[in-house]
Amino acid sequence: MLVAVTEVEPGVHSAGKGRPTPKRRDAQKRRGAPMPANKKEAAAARRTRLREERMVQRKALLSGDERHLPARDAGPAKRLARDVVDSRFTLGQIFFALIIVVLAASLAIPQRYRTTLAAVNALSFLTVIVVFLDSLRVGRRAKAMVTAAYDEKSAYGVTAYAAIRAMQPRRLRRPPPKVKRGQDPTGRDRRHEE
């Protein structure tokens, strides 16, 4: 490998900044940033700042404020994915109720009815599989819509994000749903178009 070496004429200096580098404390004072006295105070200030940021994000999750959502939920692609999930009925909305019914049935059935207990257990296993497949279907649909509306890079991770949201009961979803069931994710009502 060849490296080009340039010679500098003697007596000619390269132009510097013409002043010494300021000390860190002086630069921070000029910027107006408060300078903690020690590491303990700096750590306490950082914890306080992070706590306040988390509180703002939590309030945004509860209210649906798009400006302060955490990175996991922020952006127009995630908003469209949420709207796709919220615009349709998913089996995940009734999953916990079905599991409670199956659990109550398995506790109420006496042990001597092993065939019935096995059928209830098989039904609960089948319910889990069907809910998972339904959520995956909704997640893929959301990814397809996000890819069509934006691009492939924006759709990264949307399938899992939408599938997890589809498994949650509608009332417990955070951020709360913005579209009604039966609406097109863009806001038009599909029931009146048919």
GUZA-947952 format. One line per field, with one value per residue (C-alpha): residue number from 1; y, z, x. Coordinates in nm, 2 decimals, padded with zeros to 4 digits. Example, Ala and Ser with C-alpha at 12.3 -4.5 7.8 and 13.67 -1.06 7.14 Angstrom:
<nodes>
k 1 | 2
c2 -00.45 | -00.11
c3 00.78 | 00.71
c1 01.23 | 01.37
</nodes>
This chain:
<nodes>
k 1 | 2 | 3 | 4 | 5 | 6 | 7 | 8 | 9 | 10 | 11 | 12 | 13 | 14 | 15 | 16 | 17 | 18 | 19 | 20 | 21 | 22 | 23 | 24 | 25 | 26 | 27 | 28 | 29 | 30 | 31 | 32 | 33 | 34 | 35 | 36 | 37 | 38 | 39 | 40 | 41 | 42 | 43 | 44 | 45 | 46 | 47 | 48 | 49 | 50 | 51 | 52 | 53 | 54 | 55 | 56 | 57 | 58 | 59 | 60 | 61 | 62 | 63 | 64 | 65 | 66 | 67 | 68 | 69 | 70 | 71 | 72 | 73 | 74 | 75 | 76 | 77 | 78 | 79 | 80 | 81 | 82 | 83 | 84 | 85 | 86 | 87 | 88 | 89 | 90 | 91 | 92 | 93 | 94 | 95 | 96 | 97 | 98 | 99 | 100 | 101 | 102 | 103 | 104 | 105 | 106 | 107 | 108 | 109 | 110 | 111 | 112 | 113 | 114 | 115 | 116 | 117 | 118 | 119 | 120 | 121 | 122 | 123 | 124 | 125 | 126 | 127 | 128 | 129 | 130 | 131 | 132 | 133 | 134 | 135 | 136 | 137 | 138 | 139 | 140 | 141 | 142 | 143 | 144 | 145 | 146 | 147 | 148 | 149 | 150 | 151 | 152 | 153 | 154 | 155 | 156 | 157 | 158 | 159 | 160 | 161 | 162 | 163 | 164 | 165 | 166 | 167 | 168 | 169 | 170 | 171 | 172 | 173 | 174 | 175 | 176 | 177 | 178 | 179 | 180 | 181 | 182 | 183 | 184 | 185 | 186 | 187 | 188 | 189 | 190 | 191 | 192 | 193 | 194
c2 00.00 | 00.33 | 00.64 | 00.99 | 01.21 | 01.58 | 01.79 | 02.11 | 02.40 | 02.51 | 02.82 | 02.78 | 02.67 | 02.53 | 02.76 | 02.66 | 02.79 | 03.06 | 03.00 | 02.73 | 02.46 | 02.57 | 02.36 | 02.14 | 02.33 | 02.66 | 02.53 | 02.39 | 02.72 | 02.90 | 02.65 | 02.70 | 02.33 | 02.28 | 02.11 | 01.85 | 01.87 | 01.50 | 01.16 | 01.10 | 01.42 | 01.35 | 01.01 | 01.15 | 01.41 | 01.15 | 00.92 | 01.22 | 01.31 | 00.95 | 00.92 | 01.23 | 01.11 | 00.77 | 00.95 | 01.16 | 00.85 | 00.66 | 00.95 | 00.95 | 00.57 | 00.62 | 00.92 | 00.83 | 01.15 | 01.08 | 01.33 | 01.16 | 00.79 | 00.56 | 00.46 | 00.12 | 00.28 | 00.60 | 00.68 | 00.67 | 00.31 | 00.19 | 00.41 | 00.24 | -00.10 | -00.02 | 00.11 | -00.21 | -00.42 | -00.20 | -00.19 | -00.56 | -00.82 | -01.06 | -01.38 | -01.24 | -01.00 | -01.30 | -01.52 | -01.46 | -01.51 | -01.85 | -01.96 | -01.87 | -02.08 | -02.37 | -02.34 | -02.33 | -02.63 | -02.83 | -02.75 | -02.83 | -03.16 | -03.45 | -03.65 | -03.97 | -03.82 | -03.83 | -03.83 | -03.51 | -03.35 | -03.46 | -03.30 | -02.97 | -02.97 | -03.03 | -02.75 | -02.51 | -02.61 | -02.57 | -02.23 | -02.11 | -02.22 | -02.06 | -01.73 | -01.73 | -01.80 | -01.53 | -01.28 | -01.37 | -01.33 | -00.98 | -00.90 | -01.00 | -00.79 | -00.49 | -00.54 | -00.56 | -00.23 | -00.06 | -00.17 | -00.05 | 00.29 | 00.35 | 00.12 | -00.21 | -00.04 | 00.12 | -00.22 | -00.38 | -00.54 | -00.45 | -00.81 | -00.89 | -00.55 | -00.60 | -00.96 | -00.88 | -00.60 | -00.84 | -01.07 | -00.80 | -00.72 | -00.40 | -00.21 | -00.28 | -00.18 | 00.10 | 00.35 | 00.33 | 00.25 | 00.55 | 00.37 | 00.19 | -00.18 | -00.20 | 00.11 | 00.12 | 00.19 | 00.51 | 00.63 | 00.53 | 00.31 | -00.02 | -00.12 | 00.17 | 00.10 | -00.26
c3 00.00 | -00.10 | 00.11 | -00.03 | 00.19 | 00.14 | 00.27 | 00.45 | 00.38 | 00.68 | 00.85 | 00.71 | 00.97 | 00.91 | 01.02 | 01.36 | 01.55 | 01.71 | 02.07 | 02.33 | 02.37 | 02.65 | 02.96 | 02.98 | 03.27 | 03.09 | 02.77 | 02.98 | 03.16 | 02.82 | 02.69 | 03.00 | 03.09 | 03.46 | 03.57 | 03.85 | 04.13 | 04.13 | 03.98 | 04.24 | 04.15 | 03.78 | 03.82 | 04.03 | 03.77 | 03.49 | 03.69 | 03.75 | 03.38 | 03.27 | 03.52 | 03.39 | 03.03 | 03.13 | 03.29 | 02.98 | 02.77 | 03.00 | 02.99 | 02.61 | 02.60 | 02.81 | 02.61 | 02.27 | 02.23 | 01.92 | 02.00 | 02.32 | 02.24 | 02.32 | 02.02 | 02.00 | 01.92 | 01.75 | 01.38 | 01.10 | 01.01 | 01.37 | 01.37 | 01.05 | 01.20 | 01.51 | 01.30 | 01.09 | 01.41 | 01.58 | 01.27 | 01.29 | 01.54 | 01.65 | 01.85 | 02.09 | 02.22 | 02.37 | 02.43 | 02.81 | 02.85 | 02.66 | 02.88 | 03.20 | 03.07 | 02.99 | 03.33 | 03.51 | 03.31 | 03.39 | 03.76 | 03.77 | 03.59 | 03.83 | 03.78 | 03.70 | 03.36 | 03.21 | 02.85 | 02.91 | 03.08 | 02.79 | 02.55 | 02.75 | 02.75 | 02.38 | 02.33 | 02.53 | 02.33 | 02.00 | 02.12 | 02.18 | 01.83 | 01.66 | 01.84 | 01.75 | 01.38 | 01.37 | 01.53 | 01.28 | 00.99 | 01.12 | 01.17 | 00.81 | 00.68 | 00.87 | 00.73 | 00.38 | 00.43 | 00.58 | 00.30 | 00.04 | 00.21 | 00.30 | 00.22 | 00.32 | 00.58 | 00.76 | 00.78 | 00.97 | 01.29 | 01.21 | 01.19 | 01.55 | 01.67 | 01.52 | 01.62 | 01.98 | 01.97 | 01.81 | 02.11 | 02.36 | 02.46 | 02.29 | 02.61 | 02.74 | 02.42 | 02.46 | 02.29 | 02.29 | 01.95 | 01.73 | 01.48 | 01.53 | 01.45 | 01.08 | 00.97 | 00.71 | 00.87 | 00.66 | 00.83 | 00.58 | 00.71 | 00.52 | 00.63 | 00.44 | 00.12 | 00.08
c1 00.00 | 00.14 | 00.09 | 00.14 | 00.36 | 00.35 | 00.63 | 00.57 | 00.79 | 00.99 | 00.86 | 00.51 | 00.25 | -00.09 | -00.37 | -00.50 | -00.80 | -00.59 | -00.70 | -00.66 | -00.93 | -01.17 | -01.21 | -01.52 | -01.67 | -01.63 | -01.79 | -02.09 | -02.13 | -02.15 | -02.41 | -02.62 | -02.61 | -02.61 | -02.29 | -02.34 | -02.09 | -02.02 | -02.12 | -02.39 | -02.57 | -02.53 | -02.68 | -02.97 | -03.04 | -03.04 | -03.28 | -03.51 | -03.51 | -03.57 | -03.85 | -04.02 | -03.98 | -04.14 | -04.43 | -04.49 | -04.48 | -04.72 | -04.97 | -04.94 | -05.01 | -05.32 | -05.45 | -05.32 | -05.12 | -04.91 | -04.63 | -04.51 | -04.55 | -04.26 | -04.05 | -04.22 | -04.56 | -04.45 | -04.47 | -04.73 | -04.66 | -04.73 | -05.04 | -05.17 | -05.10 | -05.29 | -05.58 | -05.58 | -05.60 | -05.86 | -06.09 | -06.17 | -06.29 | -06.01 | -06.03 | -05.78 | -06.04 | -06.23 | -05.93 | -05.91 | -06.29 | -06.26 | -05.97 | -06.16 | -06.46 | -06.23 | -06.06 | -06.39 | -06.51 | -06.20 | -06.24 | -06.61 | -06.59 | -06.52 | -06.20 | -06.38 | -06.48 | -06.14 | -06.26 | -06.45 | -06.15 | -05.93 | -06.17 | -06.17 | -05.79 | -05.78 | -06.04 | -05.82 | -05.51 | -05.70 | -05.82 | -05.47 | -05.36 | -05.66 | -05.61 | -05.24 | -05.31 | -05.58 | -05.35 | -05.07 | -05.32 | -05.41 | -05.04 | -04.96 | -05.26 | -05.13 | -04.78 | -04.91 | -05.11 | -04.81 | -04.58 | -04.83 | -04.88 | -04.51 | -04.22 | -04.06 | -03.84 | -04.13 | -04.30 | -04.02 | -04.16 | -04.52 | -04.63 | -04.54 | -04.65 | -05.00 | -05.03 | -04.96 | -05.21 | -05.47 | -05.43 | -05.53 | -05.88 | -06.00 | -06.05 | -05.70 | -05.51 | -05.26 | -05.26 | -05.64 | -05.82 | -05.89 | -06.11 | -06.43 | -06.49 | -06.59 | -06.42 | -06.15 | -05.81 | -05.81 | -06.13 | -06.40 | -06.68 | -06.68 | -07.02 | -07.19 | -06.98 | -07.11
</nodes>
